[in-house]
Amino acid sequence: MNNRWSTRSFRRRMGHALTLGVLASTSIASFAADDYPSRPVTIIVPFAAGGSADVYARIVAQQLSAQLKQSFIVDDRPGAGAIIGTEYVAQSKPDGYTLLLISNTHTVNETLYTRKPFKLMSDFVPVAPINSSDLVLVTRPGLGVNNVADLIKLARSEPGKLSYASSGYGTPYHMAGELFKQMAGVSILHVPYKGSSNARTDVIGGQVDMMFDATTTMAGFISSGKAKALATTGTVRSDLLPNLPTVDQSGVPKYNAVIWLGLMAPKGTPPAVVDKLNATLTRIVATPQIKASWQKQGADTMSMNPAQFTQFMNDDIKKWAQVVKVSGAKVDQ
């Protein structure tokens, strides 16, 4: 009898203790989110300084600093196709004080690189998207084509003779070219460079026939006649180049290849911190000033909660895995 009551009493005490433990954990997590950030936060950009990823990271850092009353610092750590900076964040403490600026280069790399020191969707948690930008398909002025249909006809008449430049394997410029080849049914030689600047220079100079490039960067060369623009790569016409049709409208149905940016954090970062960052970024990209400013630069703001962004990234990994598989491109790391 005494033993039975002792057992019941013990169970009651354990139940109370577990309840208190859960409440305590919830309170601690809530406090951590309320207190975050209590010191400077670093955003690692695994791309070169001065590029679009770096530029938008600094705008976002400035806005986050203003909203959360703490410094957000951008640290560029480029190299090895974004692997170096990404690995650094993967090994960082998962406390919300080291974040990673990502692009669809990361989703491509999941298939392109045969060996990496991390797995994107296992070693990181998606925080929020930032924006997306169309690319523009341009050719050297003397190529003699006026639209995408002309380009496809020329490429099919001389398989493998035409060439396209990119800023390197796995970059959005490279993948846009490979997707175009597959969907248009053409054979065009890929000429990779170590950066978009040299690729652009050789297209303008006539050494390479064509490339997919950032609309903001190429717009000036198009208006001056140094490059011939054929189409943009989004699902709708670009506000920056409204007179150009999309590739989809030009005879390659459902073609869509853009550059998108977002933030991730190391796996294990408290969900409350992730949610706080997501909510803050959502407010930032919804402001009329940011939307208008970025639209003039050819970028559209993006908003998703962490679960939606996770699904978006998983879908993007699958999309580019198929493109990489068909292209046969692989990089040993």
Buried (B, 14 or more C-beta within 10 A) or exposed (E): EEEEEEEEEEEEEEEEEEEEEEEEEEEEBEEBBEEBBEEEBBBBBBBBEEBBBBBBBBBBBEBBBEBBEBEBEBBBBBEBBBBBBBBBBBEBEBBBBBBBBBBBBBBBBBBBBEEBEBEBBEBBBBBBBBBBBBBBBBBBBEBEBEBBBBBBEBBEEEEEEBBBBBBBBBBBBBBBBBBBBBBBEBEBBBBBBEEBBEBBEBBBEEEBBBBBBBBBBBBEBBEEEBBBBBBBBBBEBBBBBEEBBBBBBBBBEEBBBBBBBBBBBBBEBBEBBBBBBBEBBBEBBEEEEBBEEBBEBBBBBBBBBBEBBBEBBBEBBEBBBEBBEEBEBEBEE
